[in-house]
Amino acid sequence: MARTQTHKQPKMTAEDARTFAGFSTASYSQTMAAIDDRKASGRHTDCTCEPYEDIFNWARWDAMGYHIVRGETSLKIHSYVQCTPKPKTDAETGKEIPQKSYMKPHTHILFCRCQVELN
């Protein structure tokens, strides 16, 4: 079976890593709840990290020159992301038929500043 080539996003710059296109109060609340749960379990009880300031996904930490400390467990939050399928081509006319966008559930894997080290 032949392998298909996957689409890779361009590597994020350190400046891009600190910039956000949108701010979600629901994501903020879920992240703070995940931190509180982690503190209650006895891990990183002194953590004072704030979402959108000290809590990022792996790609953002990597772009800023950090790596995740071995053995650290992620904070998981759930949201919906908008997906827009590629337009289909009508066989008879050859015109592109735009497809309706939809929302899809997605789990975001996050790490806070107390879980990373500078490379």
N, C-alpha and C positions, 0 to 999 in steps of 0.2 A: 504494500500500500504506500503510495507516495505521500510525503509530508507536505502540508500546505504552509505557505509562508504567512506568518501572523503580522499584523500591523503593530508597530511599536511607536509610541509617542516620542517626540524629541525630548532629550534630557532637559530637565528643568534647571534654570539658573538659580543662584542663591537669591537674587533679587525677586524672581518669580515665586520662590518658595515662601516668601513673607507676604505676598499679595493674594488677596482673596476677591473673587468676582462677586460673591454674595455672602451674607451673614445669616445664619439660620438660628433663631432662638430655640427651636426644637432640638437641633443638634447640640447647641450649647448646653441645654438642660440635660440631655442624655449623657453628654460627656462628664458634666459635673456629678451626675448620679453614679456613673461608672467609677469615678475617682473616689467618691464616698464609699462605695461598695468595696473597693480595693483597700481603703484605709480601715474599714471595719474588719477585713480579713487579716489585718496585721501587717500588710505590705505597704511600704512607703507612707507611714503614718504622718510624717512631717511634710508631705507634698503640698505645695501652695501654687501649683501650676494652673494657668488659666487657658481655656480654649481660645484658639485663634492667636494666641501669644506664645504659649509654651507647649502646645499639644498639636502634633502634626502626624501625617502618615509617613511611611518609610521613605517614599520618593522625596518628600520635602526635607526630611532630616538629611538624606544622602546629598541633596543639592547644596545644603548648607555646610557640608563637610563633617557630619556626625555619623556614627553607626550605633545600632541598638546593642546594648549590653547583653551578652549571652545569658540565657535563662530568664529574661524578662518576658512577662506575658502582656499581651496587648489589651487596650481598651477597645471594646467593640460597640459601635453605635449603628443603628439601623435607620435608613431613610429610603426615599424613592429618588431615582435619577431619571431624567427625561431622555428617551431614545427616539431617534428619527431614522427610520429605515431608508435604504437607498431607493430612489424612484424606480418603478418598473417600466419597461418599454412595451407599448402596445404592439402586438405582432402584426396587425393589419396596417396601422397608420405609421408606425415607427416613432410615435410621439411618446415622451416620458409621462408617466402617470405618477403624480406626487403621492406619497404614502402618508397616512396620518401618524403623527408622533404619539407616543404612549409613555406611561410611567412604569418603571420596573423597580422592584425592591432591591436594595443593595446594602451589604454590610461593610462598613468602613472600619479599617484596622488602624488604630492610632496608638502613638507612644508619646509620653510626656518627657519634659526636660530631665527629670530625675532617672529616666531609663536609658539615656544616651550618653555617649562619650565622644569627644572630638577625635577625629581620625588622626 
